[in-house]
């Protein structure tokens, strides 16, 4: 039997999903690959994988797409790992370096700047180690595990999920499980059951993760409160609104 190829984000926030999949019987039926968000998206668009936990910003670019899961990477309020860092307040920011690892965060900061903050900075594509370029009127969007430990490094920080909720009153979806072809109902059911099991076993996972020095001390808060995994009706509404704002960015 040909294995279903799956690309998963390699951040802390996806660890419960990865644990659920690797600890289920499904692991013998899948080829699980860990990637940064932008690579997850590229692999799905190029047909190199069948399923991806992909940044939602690329959904309009997929010719064929099926959101196959009841779960996502989302937030209701602070997400704590998608942050605009700056040495000056919003209205004084002249340049914004954009994290190359996720298209959703790039689109989200542009949507907020245009429609909520009412600022028009110069957008700059960042390269590795761009965190060191945050100074004077140059800010940067940093995402994922690289935000850990930066809480007090810069004078100002703006949590993009929290800002989105202030703007719209809705939660935000950063990534969802998408297939680029139709899959059997039995596989999808088994897939969702594995993800659910991984989420239910977060307490055991957190104990294991706390043994590593690479993660923050507040892993429990991050995986249980900052990240909201249910792809519910409010998040679907938030996602639809975000995609409409994204479509209007260039207009």
Protein Blocks (a to p, Z undefined) as FASTA:
>chain_A
ZZddddddfbfklmmmmmmmmmpmklmmpccddddfklmmmmmmnopafbdcddfklmmm
pmbdcdfbfbdcddehjehlaccddfbdfklpfbdcddfkbmklmmmmmmmmmmmnopac
ddddddehklmmgghjbccddehjllgoplmmpmbdcdfklmmmmmnopacdfbdcddfb
dcdfklmmmmmmmmmmmmmmmmmmmmmmmmpckbcfklmmmmmmmpccbdcfklmmmmmm
mmmmmmmmmZZ
